[in-house]
Amino acid sequence: MARIVLIGPAYPLRSGLATFNERLVRAFQEEGHSVVIYSFSLQYPSFLFPGKTQYSTEAPPENILIKSRINSINPFNWLETGRELKRQSPDLIVVRYWLPFMGACLGTILRRVRKNKHTRIIAITDNIIPHEKRPGDRLLTRYFLRSCDAFITMSEKVLQDLRSLEQTKPALLVTHPLYDNFGAPVDKQHARKQLGLPAEGNILLFFGFIRKYKGLDMLLEALALLKQFPVRLLVAGEFYEEEAPYREQIRRLGLEDKLILRTDFIPDSQVKYYFCAADVVIQPYRNATQSGVTPLAYHFEKPMIVTDTGGLPAMVPHEKAGLVCKPVPASIADAVIRFYETGEASFIPFLREEKKKYTWEKLTGNILKLANETGCDDLTRS
């Protein structure tokens, strides 16, 4: 089968990208392919990293070869890594692209690799136009895109953004697979006990890094409109921007009794407890491409409340997998009330059936399909 290199974050770096990459490698390995991850020795300089630490405290993934080679700010390293991969001449490189900051680094590495005239390069593009825009974004992204043969996107919005910069190279839209590597769902009461939460009562879950575009401030305003409604909000995730304005907003709105704040990075081993402890997962985003939270909710069979933005409504059909509302506090508050009037159980049958579509085999199959279309050898054959 194929010799594959995946370029992107992996252990000991911690992030949803690292989790995704490691799970994708397992999917390729299960199909008989030989895979190695080229990760970062330096992903972000510390002054550019908004969280507390870039590194995991969990055990390393078993049976996955990870080489921490790439320094994102050292051009000499880019050339050296590119030469190394060029010499190795893998059949396929799968590269993750999520931030224009990485455009120069990854684009330079891949340009060196392409000189071997053998390796096909498929990019999984999480974002093309970033949530927080900066000067030079489009220039860096175009530089990266020109180094690739074809693209995978996981939302219609990202596909549209891709086509605004690159009109000719092949691209496929593939739904984000389920994160099925966090363990099976557990009983709600057991999950709440593990987290030290009340056994009774209604709990909403906001999960993931806290950044402006994710709309936690709007959700807090919505919660203030629900002062008389018996619900609490569990915020599980690390601040990736200044924390003080949120603390001030909570104080000003008098929400201390309505909130459960767990604002540290959530280790992989704890993720199942947060999802299973909640009644519903809420994503009040101002803008969105796709969300890694949605596949997690599907895996744990949790209904969602999402705003009508980006790729969220496509993955959360209204009144089937959850509820879709407008990205304003009043609409979010109304959706919360409507969810509890409808009941969690009414969404479960659809979630259980729909999640069968979101397989890793579909993603690996489409990656190999693109690779075969852009090369002369069939990588699916031994």
VOGU-3710 file (C-alpha; in Angstrom, 3 decimals, decimal comma):
1> marivligpa> 0,000/0,000/0,000  0,988/3,654/0,040  3,782/5,322/1,970  2,142/8,369/3,529  3,480/11,366/5,463  1,053/13,522/7,405  2,301/17,047/8,115  0,615/18,718/11,057  0,510/19,011/14,848  0,768/15,814/16,897
11> yplrsglatf> 1,841/14,664/20,338  3,347/16,103/22,510  1,529/19,140/21,110  -2,067/19,316/22,275  -5,023/20,523/20,216  -8,021/19,314/18,299  -5,776/19,251/15,219  -3,351/16,887/16,939  -6,200/14,606/18,002  -7,594/14,604/14,454
21> nerlvrafqe> -4,210/13,884/12,885  -3,501/10,947/15,171  -6,949/9,477/14,523  -6,505/9,901/10,749  -3,183/8,062/10,916  -4,892/5,146/12,668  -7,491/5,028/9,906  -4,771/4,838/7,249  -2,900/2,197/9,247  -6,028/0,074/9,553
31> eghsvviysf> -6,167/0,064/5,743  -2,596/-1,233/5,547  -0,747/1,980/4,678  2,605/3,008/6,161  2,255/6,408/7,842  4,512/8,816/9,733  3,602/12,226/11,151  5,956/15,166/10,671  4,980/17,488/13,513  6,491/20,674/14,925
41> slqypsflfp> 9,529/21,071/17,124  8,307/24,673/17,410  4,703/25,329/16,391  4,209/28,858/17,736  6,637/31,196/19,475  5,454/31,535/23,071  4,514/35,205/22,624  2,109/34,233/19,805  0,480/31,356/21,688  -2,670/32,493/23,547
51> gktqysteap> -3,079/29,503/25,871  -1,233/28,339/28,978  0,848/25,607/27,393  1,195/23,988/23,976  2,047/20,581/25,399  -0,004/17,586/26,505  0,287/15,912/29,908  -1,360/12,738/28,601  0,443/9,541/27,594  1,714/9,433/23,992
61> peniliksri> -0,431/7,634/21,402  0,577/4,030/20,872  1,925/2,666/17,582  2,118/6,032/15,827  5,481/7,286/14,563  5,769/11,029/15,201  8,806/13,076/14,169  8,883/16,560/15,723  10,901/18,143/12,914  9,360/21,412/11,777
71> nsinpfnwle> 10,250/24,837/13,172  7,553/27,244/11,999  9,801/30,345/12,133  13,137/28,997/10,845  13,474/29,094/7,030  16,647/26,982/7,136  14,644/24,272/8,902  11,962/24,479/6,188  14,545/23,859/3,480  16,162/21,007/5,421
81> tgrelkrqsp> 12,799/19,340/6,142  11,779/19,741/2,510  14,997/18,121/1,324  14,536/15,258/3,786  11,016/14,539/2,562  12,060/14,943/-1,054  14,713/12,234/-0,562  12,248/9,924/1,166  9,882/10,343/-1,786  6,648/9,214/-0,061
91> dlivvrywlp> 3,732/8,372/-2,330  1,471/10,870/-0,584  1,738/13,835/1,766  -1,405/14,888/3,624  -0,882/18,362/5,055  -3,102/20,304/7,434  -3,704/24,017/6,782  -5,499/26,036/9,419  -3,730/29,385/9,727  -1,989/31,760/7,266
101> fmgaclgtil> 0,911/32,007/9,741  1,843/28,493/8,571  1,684/29,372/4,873  5,346/30,285/4,362  6,666/27,344/6,379  4,485/24,646/4,845  4,542/26,107/1,350  8,345/26,163/1,321  8,655/22,580/2,600  6,206/21,299/0,003
111> rrvrknkhtr> 7,893/23,143/-2,863  11,089/21,258/-2,082  9,225/17,936/-1,970  7,542/18,508/-5,336  10,926/18,476/-7,046  11,007/14,681/-6,716  8,211/14,498/-9,333  6,607/11,609/-7,460  4,936/12,671/-4,209  1,331/13,815/-4,411
121> iiaitdniip> 0,283/16,525/-1,958  -3,268/16,744/-0,615  -4,152/19,531/1,824  -6,905/19,286/4,405  -7,902/22,938/4,613  -9,605/23,717/7,898  -9,617/27,432/7,186  -8,742/29,465/4,120  -9,877/32,867/5,331  -9,132/32,977/9,072
131> hekrpgdrll> -11,560/34,013/11,804  -9,235/36,802/12,961  -7,871/38,516/9,852  -4,373/40,006/9,606  -2,379/41,778/6,872  -0,733/39,307/4,522  -3,220/36,466/5,105  -4,197/36,053/1,460  -0,606/36,280/0,218  0,546/33,542/2,607
141> tryflrscda> -2,438/31,326/1,834  -1,943/31,635/-1,921  1,725/30,710/-1,466  0,654/27,556/0,370  -2,130/26,618/-2,050  0,229/26,715/-5,031  2,377/24,010/-3,414  -0,482/21,464/-3,292  -2,051/19,161/-5,873  -5,587/18,955/-4,449
151> fitmsekvlq> -7,688/19,823/-1,424  -10,135/18,422/1,103  -12,508/20,798/2,871  -14,943/19,903/5,627  -17,528/22,606/5,079  -19,156/24,352/2,126  -17,937/27,703/3,497  -14,281/26,650/3,356  -14,796/25,228/-0,142  -16,194/28,577/-1,272
161> dlrsleqtkp> -13,279/30,416/0,341  -10,854/28,026/-1,362  -12,433/28,658/-4,758  -12,094/32,412/-4,237  -8,292/31,930/-4,268  -7,800/28,684/-6,230  -10,235/27,849/-9,042  -8,611/25,017/-10,963  -7,099/22,325/-8,725  -9,312/19,404/-7,594
171> allvthplyd> -11,152/19,776/-4,297  -13,667/17,626/-2,441  -16,051/18,430/0,384  -15,968/15,662/3,015  -17,886/15,807/6,274  -15,721/15,964/9,405  -15,515/12,392/10,757  -16,613/11,548/14,279  -14,118/11,765/17,088  -14,574/8,199/18,271
181> nfgapvdkqh> -11,280/8,040/20,143  -12,469/9,610/23,413  -14,217/6,505/24,688  -17,825/5,360/24,668  -20,638/7,482/26,138  -21,209/7,082/29,870  -24,277/7,543/32,030  -25,141/11,185/32,749  -25,216/10,708/36,527  -21,845/8,958/36,462
191> arkqlglpae> -20,351/11,741/34,325  -21,625/14,429/36,674  -20,229/12,586/39,669  -16,818/12,364/37,982  -16,826/16,140/37,452  -18,253/17,002/40,870  -21,445/18,437/39,361  -24,951/18,328/40,840  -26,770/15,094/40,012  -29,972/16,992/39,226
201> gnillffgfi> -30,693/20,101/37,202  -30,394/21,322/33,619  -26,877/21,864/32,247  -25,773/23,428/28,953  -22,231/22,781/27,685  -19,991/25,317/25,948  -16,873/23,351/24,997  -13,553/24,335/23,496  -11,064/27,186/23,364  -12,637/30,535/24,209
211> rkykgldmll> -12,152/32,995/21,364  -14,177/36,020/20,274  -15,720/34,402/17,194  -17,183/31,590/19,307  -19,631/33,999/20,931  -19,366/33,117/24,626  -20,122/36,746/25,444  -23,407/36,462/23,490  -24,204/33,262/25,345  -23,662/35,031/28,669
221> ealallkqfp> -26,089/37,759/27,571  -28,583/35,031/26,652  -28,076/33,409/30,046  -28,942/36,720/31,684  -32,287/36,580/29,851  -32,827/33,144/31,430  -32,407/34,288/35,037  -35,746/32,726/35,991  -35,223/29,580/33,926  -33,715/26,606/35,782
231> vrllvagefy> -30,538/26,046/33,762  -26,795/26,365/34,347  -23,986/26,773/31,835  -20,872/24,608/32,026  -17,978/26,368/30,275  -15,225/23,822/29,569  -12,201/25,182/27,775  -9,170/27,416/27,985  -9,207/31,161/27,369  -7,445/31,971/24,100
241> eeeapyreqi> -7,917/35,690/24,625  -8,068/38,102/27,530  -10,086/36,595/30,389  -10,849/39,796/32,324  -13,670/41,111/30,062  -15,586/37,846/30,509  -15,147/37,930/34,273  -16,401/41,522/34,316  -19,389/40,600/32,138  -20,288/37,727/34,469
251> rrlgledkli> -20,098/40,064/37,471  -22,104/42,812/35,743  -24,855/40,399/34,697  -24,940/38,656/38,070  -24,415/35,205/36,561  -22,149/33,633/39,172  -24,833/31,165/40,288  -25,722/30,235/36,709  -22,183/29,282/35,658  -19,791/26,392/36,194
261> lrtdfipdsq> -16,378/27,468/34,917  -13,740/24,869/34,059  -11,456/27,137/32,067  -8,357/24,983/31,814  -7,455/22,787/28,863  -9,625/19,652/28,990  -7,473/16,488/28,722  -8,610/13,844/26,263  -9,347/11,433/29,102  -11,925/13,865/30,556
271> vkyyfcaadv> -13,748/14,871/27,373  -16,418/12,144/27,602  -17,455/13,252/31,066  -18,124/16,840/29,973  -20,259/15,840/27,003  -22,133/13,134/28,850  -22,806/15,348/31,868  -24,661/17,926/29,751  -28,172/17,903/28,322  -27,211/19,838/25,197
281> viqpyrnatq> -24,082/21,285/23,563  -24,360/24,946/22,623  -22,285/26,679/19,923  -23,231/30,382/19,789  -20,642/31,241/17,137  -20,524/34,618/15,385  -18,893/32,989/12,373  -17,763/29,469/11,645  -16,282/27,211/9,006  -16,767/23,782/10,517
291> sgvtplayhf> -16,487/22,800/14,163  -14,693/19,901/15,797  -17,192/20,170/18,654  -20,039/18,988/16,423  -18,511/15,556/15,638  -17,858/15,128/19,359  -21,502/15,845/20,119  -22,590/13,313/17,504  -20,266/10,687/18,937  -21,665/11,182/22,439
301> ekpmivtdtg> -25,217/11,493/21,054  -25,789/14,971/22,467  -28,218/17,385/20,790  -26,850/20,783/19,818  -27,990/24,373/19,758  -26,038/26,217/17,048  -26,226/29,608/15,430  -27,108/30,048/11,780  -23,600/30,750/10,571  -20,971/29,073/8,394
311> glpamvphek> -21,110/25,291/8,180  -22,933/24,713/11,478  -26,555/24,426/10,247  -25,568/21,895/7,565  -24,221/19,520/10,201  -26,999/20,188/12,719  -30,329/19,875/10,883  -32,920/22,004/12,648  -35,308/20,105/14,939  -33,493/16,847/14,116
321> aglvckpvpa> -29,961/16,964/15,554  -30,797/20,023/17,595  -31,934/23,595/17,095  -30,609/26,402/14,910  -31,000/29,996/16,062  -29,835/33,477/15,139  -26,482/34,706/16,526  -28,127/37,140/18,934  -28,779/36,679/22,679  -32,592/36,688/22,502
331> siadavirfy> -32,696/33,973/19,830  -30,161/31,851/21,733  -32,215/32,177/24,923  -35,402/31,193/23,072  -33,650/28,125/21,646  -32,606/27,003/25,133  -36,201/27,201/26,376  -37,468/25,416/23,293  -34,919/22,647/23,697  -36,083/21,858/27,213
341> etgeasfipf> -39,730/22,034/26,136  -38,973/19,517/23,390  -36,818/17,240/25,529  -33,377/15,725/24,973  -34,726/12,274/24,156  -36,584/13,419/21,034  -33,281/14,180/19,240  -31,470/10,942/20,059  -32,859/8,664/17,284  -31,730/11,059/14,546
351> lreekkkytw> -28,287/11,545/16,136  -27,746/7,789/16,338  -28,666/7,261/12,706  -26,921/10,340/11,293  -23,591/9,668/12,984  -23,183/6,489/10,916  -22,394/8,706/7,908  -19,379/10,394/9,471  -16,703/7,721/9,049  -12,930/7,960/8,809
361> ekltgnilkl> -13,036/5,521/5,906  -14,928/8,112/3,872  -12,191/10,656/4,525  -9,286/8,315/3,740  -11,094/7,095/0,624  -11,543/10,607/-0,704  -7,940/11,557/0,064  -6,711/8,542/-1,892  -9,180/9,278/-4,686  -7,732/12,770/-5,093
371> anetgcddlt> -4,193/11,395/-4,930  -4,960/8,890/-7,680  -6,575/11,562/-9,848  -3,465/13,750/-9,605  -0,903/10,995/-10,193  -0,273/7,948/-12,331  -0,181/5,138/-9,730  -3,185/3,704/-7,901  -2,365/4,135/-4,209  -5,165/1,816/-3,166
381> rs> -3,302/-1,156/-4,632  -0,489/-2,989/-2,880
//
